[in-house]
Amino acid sequence: MSNDETSNEDPKGFARGLTNYGDKDFSLYLRRSFAKSMGYSNETLDRPIVGIVNTASGYNNCHRGVPELVEAVKRGVLLRGGLPIEFPTISLGEVFLNPTSLMFRNLMSMDTEEMIRAQPMDAVVLIGGCDKTVPAQLMGAASANLPTIQLVVGPMMTGRYEGERLGACTDCRRFWADYRAGRVDTAQINAIEGNLATTIGTCAVMGTASTMACIAETLGMTLPGTAAIPAVHADRLRAAEATGAQALETARLGLTPSKLITEKSVENALRVLLALGGSTNGILHLTAIAGRCGVAITLNRLNELSDTTPVLVNLKPTGVGYMEDFNTAGAMGTLLRELQSLLHLDCPTVTGETLGERLQAAPGFVDRTIIRSREEPFEDVGGLVALFGNLAPDGAILKRSAADPTLFESTGRAVVFTSLEDLAERIDSDDLDVKADDVLVLQNAGPKSPSGMPEAGYIPIPKKLAQAGVKDMVRISDCRMSGTAFGTIVLHVTPETTVGGPIGLVQNGDEIRLSISNKSLDLLVDDQELERRRRTTPLKPATPARGYAKLYADHVTQAGQGADFDFLMAPTKA
């Protein structure tokens, strides 16, 4: 042992968080003995430790490049005189998890938090990207509150099919809709399948993964300019090396998540979410991350920000470009400079600089076909809007930048599906009583439902309407949709069906009125009739008998609280 480790009032490296054997000196002696079995020298054991979260998995295509990123991070740590130690956590591959990846976000956050807290490290590098991974890691790190820096895996590059540029997963949804409508045949859809996701990395569009990468950078939790670097680009490895090096400085400065994720930085992140035309999941995840730091997000405040934040980014699913275009167009640096007058510039970042100090750097090349100026936005108002009314007393979310403006003020007849199973069974039936101006309603798909709030809000256009050329309808549910999806789709209706929300009282033939101008969503049924239905409508909560599914069902909150566990949220700051 080194001479001063046993008396150090602020222990570092292997002297942190000693296993309790009732004798601290013995605990350190034993820990170093076992560490030496791994070939470490005394000099190495005396260095500060940077833990590196490894989320590689054979069930996570997005993270196929994580092992190479880990090695690059290690290089950076070693160059600055630290000791890098990688450790695994669970990995969330979006399309490989049943019933839905959201159910496991909170589990991953707990795994991340407890492993950071339990193991000796002076700082931690979080490596992740696939949809729920970045929010899970930031939630866990916020609760552990150790100096932390996020490294995203980066988006995949686009593929090609018959001369057309393709990227998962907006294009996959577009082609699948064409296939259901009979505009694409089986041979074509099979060929397209092999050209949608052709490299490592997250979806190539401004879906949830890319949205959360941009939010992480805005919060100050990543190195500047790293959110949009493609996964296969050499710059991604250089960013990983720089992240490893910065982790030691972040530790020296004591920059914990609680110092970076604040009311001001969260508001900055909301501005960016709106300007990106980002994923609806972004508001759910940001609410959960902020909640771990005692920062509350209200949907009324979201609307206030949305009305004064233009959409400046021209990426799918709301525009035409892909993440690789965003990267070469100027990426987050350009976007933040355009929003500068709307942002809190005094927010600190992992480098020790404030956001304002960062933006003083020379801007470099800007491609205005991808990132517009404030004076010439793609849309005058933000991509998301919150709706309230007797159908959504606690709010709902619509991504107006991805919706059909002709449906913004509309009243239609409800066509109700009482569950995901009911939807799957009837949506393509020739006997389904549905017209193009109807409103499709999906019930029992919220956080506490047996399905656990899946990305099922992108309700398919009924087959007979799709074949007739209908491409969009008003669709309403208490669940989520992929950030890569598009359409006039109302999501996160709160309270959900399973806890007695009014959405569960909607019946076939009821009229529903949507008004974006009034930010309202109303069921045109009188209160007396709704009360009668409430008394006679049984609730259908999830009733798992054991394990994590039971923990989730018992403790998950509503969408307005981020669908986090009630016992993991921090008290709201006054």
Number of C-alpha atoms within 10 A of each C-alpha: 14 9 7 9 18 15 10 10 8 8 17 17 21 21 25 18 17 19 17 10 10 8 11 16 16 15 17 21 15 15 15 19 13 12 15 14 9 8 9 15 12 13 8 15 19 19 17 25 26 29 26 25 25 22 24 23 18 10 15 19 20 29 28 19 18 23 15 12 25 26 18 20 30 25 21 23 26 17 14 14 14 24 24 25 17 16 13 14 17 18 21 29 22 18 13 12 14 13 14 18 21 26 25 23 26 25 19 22 26 21 18 24 22 15 18 25 17 13 16 22 25 27 30 26 27 26 25 30 31 29 29 26 29 29 29 28 28 29 31 27 31 26 25 22 21 22 28 31 32 29 30 34 32 31 32 26 26 20 19 15 14 7 7 7 14 22 23 24 22 24 20 20 16 14 17 18 19 18 17 18 21 14 14 15 12 10 8 13 15 10 12 21 15 12 18 23 24 16 21 21 27 29 30 33 34 32 28 26 34 30 25 30 29 25 30 25 25 29 25 26 26 27 21 19 16 27 30 26 25 25 26 17 14 11 13 22 21 17 24 29 22 19 28 33 22 25 30 27 17 23 22 13 13 17 24 22 26 18 18 22 29 19 18 17 25 24 21 23 25 28 25 26 27 31 31 29 32 36 28 28 27 26 26 22 28 25 24 30 28 26 25 27 24 19 22 22 22 14 18 14 13 19 19 13 21 23 16 14 25 27 29 30 28 26 23 25 25 26 16 13 20 25 30 21 23 25 20 14 20 20 25 23 22 22 22 21 18 18 18 16 9 15 20 16 17 13 24 22 28 30 21 17 14 17 23 17 14 18 17 9 9 8 11 9 10 18 15 14 16 24 27 21 19 19 10 13 17 23 19 17 22 30 27 29 26 28 28 22 17 17 26 24 18 21 25 27 28 23 25 24 25 22 20 16 12 8 17 17 13 15 20 19 19 23 22 22 22 17 17 17 9 13 19 13 11 13 20 17 12 12 9 13 12 17 16 18 16 20 27 26 27 28 26 29 27 29 33 26 24 21 21 25 27 23 20 20 23 21 22 21 23 26 19 19 17 21 17 12 14 16 18 19 23 26 22 28 31 33 28 26 23 20 27 26 25 23 23 22 26 29 29 30 33 26 24 27 28 22 18 17 22 22 26 26 21 25 16 14 14 16 18 22 18 23 16 17 9 11 18 20 25 19 22 14 15 8 11 9 10 15 13 11 16 16 8 10 12 11 15 14 19 19 13 14 9 8 8 13 16 13 14 22 20 16 16 21 19 23 30 23 22 23 25 31 19 13 9 18 21 16 12 12 10 6
